[in-house]
């Protein structure tokens, strides 16, 4: 009887570590987990455009990846509102094949360092270990060093349009350098940087609903988008650290933590236009929900101002 008990206890002692090891996963499990991102990456195409803006802010170019190494190069002319191929891909592939003696697939052109002339009539790139100057209208090629005055474009956003949350003096100044936005008593104001004169741009700002001077200007300095934020609820949560490293007594930690049902901060964009003194009605009763939907009703005129303010929440207010 005692021998049977000791045998059962021994089997249990051996089985527990084995079950723990099995729960940790095998080497194949870890390998499959490490390769998961690679397996599912590159499956979605044409989901975004990363435009390379030219220095004159009149357009740019971007590359469209189509899968299996296929790609297209697209040129955008903002002034004319046109989007077209940066060049004839088939003609350029034929020209490269003839110039290098190597076959080039028009759907897989391996162009590097692509840049364009100011008039967009020529482009330059590297391929097959050489630099090439291309006439965009007929795809004529010639070997050439990289031109100094050609524009490769950049990932920047033109006309001082920056991502919200990055405060910068450049964001507050208009592109023409005349106006500068600042906050005074929770409302937006404009200062003429040449004359020093000031005027109020918004109204109704307070501690609960304040304006931000991190604005977004239009290229012609006639319009800007600003955010007004409704402050959320304050919900303080306390935690006690029983055995802190640098003191003998327990330590109290407090931080803000919103819970279901608490009012969350709400940021709403507003479009401000430098047109004339006017009273312009716009809807203000949009009530966004957690699902992103909204309902509207009612109008309210804005204050008398050299700028006209309209709601930019076009989904619900039009």
Helices and strands as residue ranges (DSSP letters): H 2-23, H 27-34, H 36-40, E 52-53, E 59-67, E 70-77, E 82-85, H 89-100, E 112-116, E 122-127, E 130-135, E 141-143, H 169-172, E 179-184, E 187-192, E 198-200, E 209-211, E 216-217, E 223-230, E 236-241, E 251-256, E 266-278, E 281-282, E 300-301, E 305-311, H 314-317
